[in-house]
Amino acid sequence: MTLETARDLCLSLPGVDESTPFGPEALVYKVGGKMFALLMPDELPVRMNLKCDPERALELRDRHESILPGYHMNKKHWNTLVLDGSLPANLVRELVEHSFDLVVASLPVKSRGAFQRK
């Protein structure tokens, strides 16, 4: 998966905002004001941080060399994906959506409906 594809995937989800609060070297994707993804476009290969269920995060790290504990993040809840072509695009898509869904589930009940995926 390329930087452009990963970026387009994040932006295709309902209500997502892209910003650069940490500077131009980190693209941050938020839903309902909460971060669910971070892309580091200047790194080669591109890296992407995603929120993940803690048990699943460990399982993914054990199975894939390109999935690491979240760089500069809470390593229990975040993974870093190295987008070097070794991860199947459908797995990356699933993990982006999983991260998005975890954040939406943490939002107040009355605001969740605006961000439900179809």
HELIX and SHEET records of a PDB file:
HELIX    1   1 LEU A    3  LEU A   11  1                                   9    
HELIX    2   2 PRO A   54  ARG A   63  1                                  10    
HELIX    3   3 ALA A   89  SER A  106  1                                  18    
HELIX    4   4 VAL A  109  ARG A  112  1                                   4    
HELIX    5   5 GLY A  113  PHE A  115  5                                   3    
SHEET    1   A 6 VAL A  16  SER A  19  0                                        
SHEET    2   A 6 LEU A  27  VAL A  31 -1                                        
SHEET    3   A 6 LYS A  34  MET A  40 -1                                        
SHEET    4   A 6 ARG A  47  LYS A  51 -1                                        
SHEET    5   A 6 TRP A  78  VAL A  82 -1                                        
SHEET    6   A 6 ILE A  67  PRO A  69 -1                                        
END                                                                             
